[in-house]
Amino acid sequence: SYVLTQPPSVSVAPGKTARITCGGNNIGSKSVHWYQQKPGQAPVLVIYYDSDRPSGIPERFSGFNSGNTATLTISRVEAGDEADYYCQVWDSSSDHVVFGGGTKLTVL
Amino acid sequence: EVQLVESGGGLVKPGGSLRLSCAASGFTFSSYSMNWVRQAPGKGLEWVSSISSSSNYIYYAGSVKGRFTISRDNAKNSLYLQMNSLRAEDTAVYYCARPAVAGRLDVFDIWGQGTMVTVSS
């Protein structure tokens, strides 16, 4: 089955740029989606189809996908961005939804 | 307002059964496939099952196949998950989730608040 690999944690100072990676075999050929989840809350979609932002998501959130790595970039990080972030794809070979293991973003 | 509200969670003994429900409102439920996603305490998200809008296509994660059954009632705007032969490792918050695009299964823009299932003796 298809596997998505994320770093367990990323730390960044306020105002700086955070980059969270999501690795997968030829992930560039798939559409990648990103979710933000704060403690005790349901996930929120922040990036879909690699780089599109849902309405209401700040422009500070962006995505890129190529080769074996997809990246979620959060610019000018704020304290409120501290959360767990998950990447996700649809694996058409198995007809399964696949989530990465999640990355805890800590704002220093 | 587009909304999903799960119910039916609770404490159940290993080997027991539970039926979760998800009530949808604010959108044309019958046009969308629907999904269940779970999250064990302190763990990441795990996809459980998907069902197409007319129930023609149904998919399960390997960890639940043969034990869980997803279904829907479009007349009642409701999604269900029948869980049998429950195990301790099924303990999790169960979310229902709607795809962003009608007819697709691949990305979820609407999530419920979740319902907790605890499997313990």
Interface residues (C-beta under 8 A of the other chain):
Chain A: S1 S31 H33 Y35 Q37 A42 P43 V44 L45 Y48 Y49 P54 D84 Y86 Q88 V89 W90 D95 H96 V97 V98 F99 G100 G101 G102
Chain B: N35 V37 G44 L45 E46 W47 S50 Y57 Y59 A61 G62 Y95 A100 L105 D106 V107 F108 D109 W111 G112 Q113 G114
